[in-house]
Amino acid sequence: MKTGVQQTVVGVAALEHDAQLMLRVREGDQASFGLLLEKYRAPVVHFLYRMVQNQAVAEELAQEVFLRVYRSRTSYEPAARFTTWLFRIATHLALNWLRDGKHERLQERLDEEGEGQTVRRDVPDRRPSAEQILLKRVRRDEIRAAIAALPAKQRAAVLMHKYQEMDYAQIAGALGCSESAVKSLLFRAYETLRARLRRLA
């Protein structure tokens, strides 16, 4: 019980720290913006990559996310969690990019990049057999493909819930919908994923 309480206290402190940093940015403190950028750039890029399936586009959209955060600094109010606000901007940009159909022109390059990244990632400490590596890669690729095939809003909800560990309220804030709508999105998404990935179980 003590550990849970300690984690909660640490979590609340971190959230308050983010809001304090953003309030300092609002007052013109560039160093505080640098700290937020350093802390959240990688999670935002990772989220965007899972949304748009292209590393270069994810990097470009992430720059736009933080540019918008900085431009909005003077009107920032810590009414919602900083992460909720941040991922609302990221989700909005990703959904717009997908809606515009820009990803279709990059499909061939996406496939090439995906192959290259698969080879470079996850170098294990112990060397598994070639068969184990192949099976792990196939499983991971199938999971990613199944998530990528979800409708955009369902995909965003799953990525925030599963990979960013955001709660229903935060996801609702990021997507601009009710918590019940988020639960519905996640229910449908996980049902679809279970059906598609049943043979991997």
GUGUZA-259846 format. One record per residue (C-alpha): residue in one letter; x, y, z. Coordinates in pm, 1 decimal, always signed. Layout:
// GUGUZA-259846
(site "A"; (X; Y; Z))
...
//
This chain:
// GUGUZA-259846
(site "M"; (+0.0; +0.0; +0.0))
(site "K"; (+281.8; +232.3; +88.3))
(site "T"; (+443.6; +180.5; -249.9))
(site "G"; (+118.2; +267.8; -428.6))
(site "V"; (+81.4; +585.5; -224.2))
(site "Q"; (+441.3; +680.3; -292.5))
(site "Q"; (+390.9; +625.8; -666.3))
(site "T"; (+77.0; +839.9; -659.1))
(site "V"; (+261.5; +1119.3; -477.3))
(site "V"; (+548.0; +1100.8; -726.9))
(site "G"; (+300.5; +1102.3; -1017.1))
(site "V"; (+114.9; +1406.8; -884.4))
(site "A"; (+444.6; +1585.2; -822.8))
(site "A"; (+553.4; +1514.9; -1180.7))
(site "L"; (+226.1; +1651.1; -1317.5))
(site "E"; (+254.0; +1963.6; -1104.6))
(site "H"; (+614.4; +2001.8; -1219.1))
(site "D"; (+506.9; +1992.1; -1586.2))
(site "A"; (+243.4; +2260.4; -1525.2))
(site "Q"; (+495.2; +2473.8; -1334.4))
(site "L"; (+744.7; +2443.4; -1618.8))
(site "M"; (+479.6; +2548.0; -1871.0))
(site "L"; (+381.2; +2843.2; -1655.0))
(site "R"; (+746.4; +2947.5; -1652.8))
(site "V"; (+751.0; +2914.6; -2031.9))
(site "R"; (+448.9; +3145.5; -2037.7))
(site "E"; (+659.1; +3398.0; -1846.8))
(site "G"; (+935.4; +3372.1; -2107.5))
(site "D"; (+1163.5; +3107.1; -1954.0))
(site "Q"; (+1327.7; +2931.4; -2251.2))
(site "A"; (+1511.6; +2679.0; -2032.2))
(site "S"; (+1182.9; +2540.3; -1898.2))
(site "F"; (+1058.6; +2483.9; -2251.6))
(site "G"; (+1382.3; +2297.4; -2322.2))
(site "L"; (+1315.9; +2068.8; -2024.7))
(site "L"; (+963.1; +1989.2; -2146.8))
(site "L"; (+1095.3; +1927.0; -2497.1))
(site "E"; (+1364.8; +1694.4; -2365.1))
(site "K"; (+1113.0; +1502.8; -2151.0))
(site "Y"; (+831.0; +1460.8; -2402.1))
(site "R"; (+988.4; +1469.6; -2748.7))
(site "A"; (+1059.8; +1094.9; -2764.0))
(site "P"; (+712.5; +985.2; -2640.3))
(site "V"; (+544.7; +1225.1; -2885.7))
(site "V"; (+757.1; +1106.2; -3179.8))
(site "H"; (+687.6; +743.6; -3083.2))
(site "F"; (+312.3; +808.9; -3064.6))
(site "L"; (+311.1; +991.3; -3397.5))
(site "Y"; (+516.2; +719.3; -3564.7))
(site "R"; (+261.2; +458.2; -3454.6))
(site "M"; (-14.3; +682.8; -3593.0))
(site "V"; (+134.1; +775.8; -3932.3))
(site "Q"; (+371.9; +478.5; -3983.2))
(site "N"; (+652.9; +697.0; -4115.7))
(site "Q"; (+952.6; +811.4; -3910.9))
(site "A"; (+1030.9; +1125.2; -4114.2))
(site "V"; (+669.1; +1242.2; -4098.8))
(site "A"; (+652.6; +1164.1; -3725.1))
(site "E"; (+961.4; +1380.2; -3665.4))
(site "E"; (+813.5; +1661.4; -3874.7))
(site "L"; (+477.1; +1647.0; -3697.8))
(site "A"; (+649.6; +1638.8; -3357.7))
(site "Q"; (+828.5; +1963.2; -3444.3))
(site "E"; (+491.4; +2114.8; -3529.9))
(site "V"; (+344.7; +1988.5; -3199.1))
(site "F"; (+611.2; +2164.2; -2993.0))
(site "L"; (+596.3; +2472.0; -3213.6))
(site "R"; (+223.5; +2495.5; -3136.5))
(site "V"; (+288.5; +2440.9; -2766.7))
(site "Y"; (+536.8; +2727.3; -2769.5))
(site "R"; (+308.7; +2955.2; -2970.7))
(site "S"; (+24.9; +2886.6; -2726.5))
(site "R"; (+238.7; +2959.4; -2420.2))
(site "T"; (+84.6; +3301.0; -2348.7))
(site "S"; (-267.1; +3154.9; -2327.9))
(site "Y"; (-170.1; +2839.4; -2134.4))
(site "E"; (-377.7; +2764.4; -1825.6))
(site "P"; (-310.5; +2449.9; -1618.4))
(site "A"; (-678.0; +2344.4; -1623.9))
(site "A"; (-596.5; +2002.6; -1772.5))
(site "R"; (-284.0; +1793.5; -1737.2))
(site "F"; (+2.4; +1907.8; -1957.7))
(site "T"; (+22.9; +1561.3; -2117.4))
(site "T"; (-348.2; +1573.1; -2206.6))
(site "W"; (-299.3; +1908.2; -2379.1))
(site "L"; (+18.5; +1789.6; -2550.6))
(site "F"; (-133.1; +1469.9; -2688.3))
(site "R"; (-448.9; +1654.6; -2793.7))
(site "I"; (-227.6; +1864.1; -3024.6))
(site "A"; (-36.2; +1555.4; -3143.9))
(site "T"; (-356.1; +1359.3; -3210.4))
(site "H"; (-513.1; +1649.6; -3397.4))
(site "L"; (-210.1; +1682.8; -3626.6))
(site "A"; (-187.0; +1307.5; -3687.7))
(site "L"; (-558.4; +1272.9; -3767.5))
(site "N"; (-541.4; +1570.9; -4003.6))
(site "W"; (-239.6; +1422.8; -4182.1))
(site "L"; (-415.1; +1087.9; -4220.6))
(site "R"; (-740.3; +1253.0; -4329.8))
(site "D"; (-561.0; +1452.7; -4599.1))
(site "G"; (-442.2; +1126.4; -4753.6))
(site "K"; (-79.9; +1240.1; -4757.7))
(site "H"; (+29.9; +900.7; -4627.7))
(site "E"; (-70.5; +725.5; -4949.9))
(site "R"; (+206.2; +896.9; -5146.5))
(site "L"; (+462.5; +773.8; -4895.5))
(site "Q"; (+351.5; +409.5; -4881.0))
(site "E"; (+645.2; +266.6; -5076.1))
(site "R"; (+900.8; +461.4; -4876.1))
(site "L"; (+718.6; +365.3; -4555.5))
(site "D"; (+759.0; -4.9; -4637.8))
(site "E"; (+1129.0; +41.7; -4709.2))
(site "E"; (+1185.0; +237.9; -4389.7))
(site "G"; (+988.0; -14.7; -4188.7))
(site "E"; (+1213.8; -295.2; -4310.8))
(site "G"; (+1527.6; -99.0; -4226.2))
(site "Q"; (+1405.0; -7.1; -3879.0))
(site "T"; (+1305.1; -365.3; -3803.3))
(site "V"; (+1661.1; -478.3; -3870.9))
(site "R"; (+1818.6; -207.0; -3656.7))
(site "R"; (+1596.2; -231.9; -3348.4))
(site "D"; (+1596.7; -443.0; -3033.0))
(site "V"; (+1951.1; -584.2; -3028.2))
(site "P"; (+1933.4; -848.6; -2753.9))
(site "D"; (+2195.6; -905.3; -2484.6))
(site "R"; (+2184.7; -1282.4; -2528.1))
(site "R"; (+2189.0; -1405.6; -2881.5))
(site "P"; (+1868.9; -1596.2; -2962.6))
(site "S"; (+1850.6; -1830.5; -3258.4))
(site "A"; (+1764.5; -1700.6; -3604.1))
(site "E"; (+1427.5; -1877.0; -3573.8))
(site "Q"; (+1349.2; -1703.5; -3242.6))
(site "I"; (+1442.8; -1365.1; -3390.1))
(site "L"; (+1222.8; -1427.1; -3692.5))
(site "L"; (+924.1; -1539.8; -3483.7))
(site "K"; (+956.3; -1241.3; -3251.8))
(site "R"; (+981.6; -1003.4; -3547.3))
(site "V"; (+678.9; -1157.4; -3719.7))
(site "R"; (+473.7; -1135.5; -3399.5))
(site "R"; (+574.0; -772.1; -3340.8))
(site "D"; (+506.8; -678.1; -3702.7))
(site "E"; (+163.6; -844.3; -3693.8))
(site "I"; (+69.4; -656.0; -3376.8))
(site "R"; (+186.2; -326.3; -3527.3))
(site "A"; (+3.4; -398.5; -3851.8))
(site "A"; (-316.2; -482.3; -3663.3))
(site "I"; (-296.6; -154.6; -3467.9))
(site "A"; (-213.1; +39.9; -3784.1))
(site "A"; (-520.8; -107.5; -3955.2))
(site "L"; (-758.0; +26.8; -3688.8))
(site "P"; (-965.0; +338.0; -3768.4))
(site "A"; (-758.2; +645.8; -3681.8))
(site "K"; (-943.6; +744.6; -3362.3))
(site "Q"; (-941.5; +389.1; -3229.2))
(site "R"; (-569.4; +366.2; -3308.4))
(site "A"; (-501.1; +693.1; -3124.2))
(site "A"; (-700.7; +574.8; -2821.2))
(site "V"; (-514.6; +241.0; -2808.5))
(site "L"; (-171.7; +404.6; -2843.6))
(site "M"; (-244.6; +653.6; -2564.4))
(site "H"; (-398.3; +385.4; -2340.6))
(site "K"; (-151.2; +104.2; -2400.4))
(site "Y"; (+177.0; +277.8; -2475.6))
(site "Q"; (+146.3; +618.6; -2306.6))
(site "E"; (-48.4; +472.7; -2008.1))
(site "M"; (-297.1; +759.2; -2015.8))
(site "D"; (-627.9; +715.5; -1831.5))
(site "Y"; (-976.1; +754.1; -1982.2))
(site "A"; (-1005.8; +1117.6; -1873.1))
(site "Q"; (-674.3; +1211.2; -2033.8))
(site "I"; (-757.3; +1029.4; -2357.3))
(site "A"; (-1100.4; +1194.9; -2364.5))
(site "G"; (-931.6; +1533.3; -2323.0))
(site "A"; (-685.7; +1457.4; -2602.1))
(site "L"; (-953.7; +1332.6; -2842.5))
(site "G"; (-1210.6; +1594.9; -2745.9))
(site "C"; (-1481.5; +1343.7; -2655.1))
(site "S"; (-1648.6; +1194.2; -2346.1))
(site "E"; (-1497.2; +919.8; -2129.9))
(site "S"; (-1782.0; +686.5; -2233.1))
(site "A"; (-1689.0; +747.8; -2597.8))
(site "V"; (-1326.8; +658.9; -2514.9))
(site "K"; (-1438.5; +334.9; -2345.5))
(site "S"; (-1644.6; +251.7; -2652.2))
(site "L"; (-1350.9; +325.3; -2886.0))
(site "L"; (-1116.3; +108.5; -2678.4))
(site "F"; (-1368.9; -174.2; -2646.3))
(site "R"; (-1419.6; -191.6; -3022.5))
(site "A"; (-1046.3; -157.5; -3089.6))
(site "Y"; (-943.1; -432.4; -2846.4))
(site "E"; (-1217.4; -663.4; -2977.0))
(site "T"; (-1085.1; -611.5; -3330.4))
(site "L"; (-725.3; -668.1; -3219.1))
(site "R"; (-817.6; -984.2; -3027.6))
(site "A"; (-989.5; -1124.4; -3336.1))
(site "R"; (-699.8; -1037.2; -3568.1))
(site "L"; (-427.7; -1158.3; -3334.0))
(site "R"; (-601.1; -1469.2; -3198.7))
(site "R"; (-361.7; -1705.1; -3377.0))
(site "L"; (-63.2; -1539.2; -3203.3))
(site "A"; (-194.1; -1631.6; -2857.6))
//
